[in-house]
Amino acid sequence: MAIFRQFLRFLPLVCFLIHAKPGHAQSGSNENWVSLFNGKDLTGWTPKIRHHAAGVNFANTFRVEDGKIVVRYDGYDKFDERFGHLFYERPFGYYRVRLEYRFVGDQAKEGPGWAWRNSGIMLHGQTPQSMGVDQDFPVSIEVQFLGGNGKDKRTTCNLCTPGTNVERDGKLFTPHCVNSNSETYHGDQWVRAEVWVLGDSLVRHMVNGQEVMVYQKPQIGGGNVSGQEAKWGAPGQLLKQGTISLQSESHPVEFRNIELLELEGCTDPKASNFRDYYVKSKPEDCQYGKKRKRKS
């Protein structure tokens, strides 16, 4: 019985790995990808910039230009460690999220050296409303985006862990940041990042369709968050879901084609809204008695 329970515990992971095989289509005719950005304004997104309350978009840091979400610092006299994040309105647990990003222009005045061509997408994060006014980063898992300097190796889709830890190879992994095995992307080129998130089991980073990092059991723990006023979870608490946010770290950056595919839903083939790519069952979502529409 114990062995059977262990099998059930890791069944979603098995399903995930089946879908994660090399050569598996990144999108299919029955995959219901949803855009998180309407291309016109920041409806559905909430900014949280250090030293300001949630919802205050200081100096118009986050804005929409030509159908992209962009991060700009033309309203800053100097950066002054005003790290910012733009949060999507609802949390997710089992999903794939993908977007394209690129770095442009010059870093904000007095931006930290390590933040040159540095941004990211934060996953399994706390809400912006739960952050302290002077808090710099949300407790979250960061998929770190880095741009190259034209000559040296500098990987992207790395892992950083503000207020969190993960497991790798079955052991607790506590370094704050670790590099992926990606290529280096120099200049202002668009880079396509994708992350597969399986609740508290497994996270997988992809760059331009290639896997560059995998780790397990994201959880509360570690430091590297300043200005936090209240605890958000207990050390060792596994992160089953959380917010998604885009980062402002002092270098202008642009984001486009921000899409999400939920991996949690109806897994009953008899239901009209069954999807074969779901890895976590949500029986209450199943719909019966309706014919599925054929896609032309």
C-alpha positions, 0 to 999 in steps of 0.5 A: 500500500505504501508503494502504491501511495508513492506511485500516486504521489508521483503520477502527475510527474510521470504524466508531465515527463511524458509530455516533456519528451524531446520533440513533443509539440510546443503547441497543438490543435487542442491546447488552449493557450490564453494570452495574459496581456491584451496588447492595449493596456495593463488591465489585469496587472498590478505594479508593486515598486519598492517604497510605493504601495501596491498599485502605484506605477511610479514614474510610469515604469511599466507601460504599453508600447506597440503591443508590448509591455515595456519597462522604462526609466525615463521618469527616474532621476536615479534608480535608487534600488526601486526594484519593481514587479508587475503582477498578473491578477490571479495565481496559478499552480500547474501550467506552462507560461511562455513569452518573448523578451529583449533588453534595449537601451541603457541601464538606469542611472545608478542601477547596480552592476549585477542588474545590467541587462537583467530581468526575469519572470517570478513564479509561485510568488506572494501577492503584491498586496502582501508585500511590505512597502519597502520590500524589494522582491516578492517571495517567489521563484525567479526565472532570471533573464540575462543579456550578453555583453557581446563577447562573454558567456552569460546564460539566461533562464537561470534560477534565483530564489528570493525567500525560497529554496528548491531541491535538486537531485533529491537534496535541498538546494540553497544557493541564491542563484544558479546558472542554466546551461543555455546559450548566451544571447547578445544584443537586442534580439528577442529571446523566447522563454518558457517555463513548465510548472507542476505545482510543488513537484517540478519546474522546467526552464526552456529557452528557444525550445531547448530545456536548460534547467530542471529542479523540484519542490519549490518551497519557502526558505532562505533569505535575499528579501529586504523590507519584508514586513510579515512572514509569507509561509513557514520555512519548508512549506512547499509552494503549490501555486502563486503569482506570476510577475514581470521584473523591473531591475534597472535595465529597460526591457520589453515583453511580448506574446505572454501566454499561459496553458493551464495543466490542471483541469478535467481529465475524464475523456467522457467530458466535453472539456477533457484535455489529454495534456492536463497532468492534475485532475480537477473533477469539478471543472468537468462538463458533460452533455455538450458536444465538443466543437470541431476546430476547422 
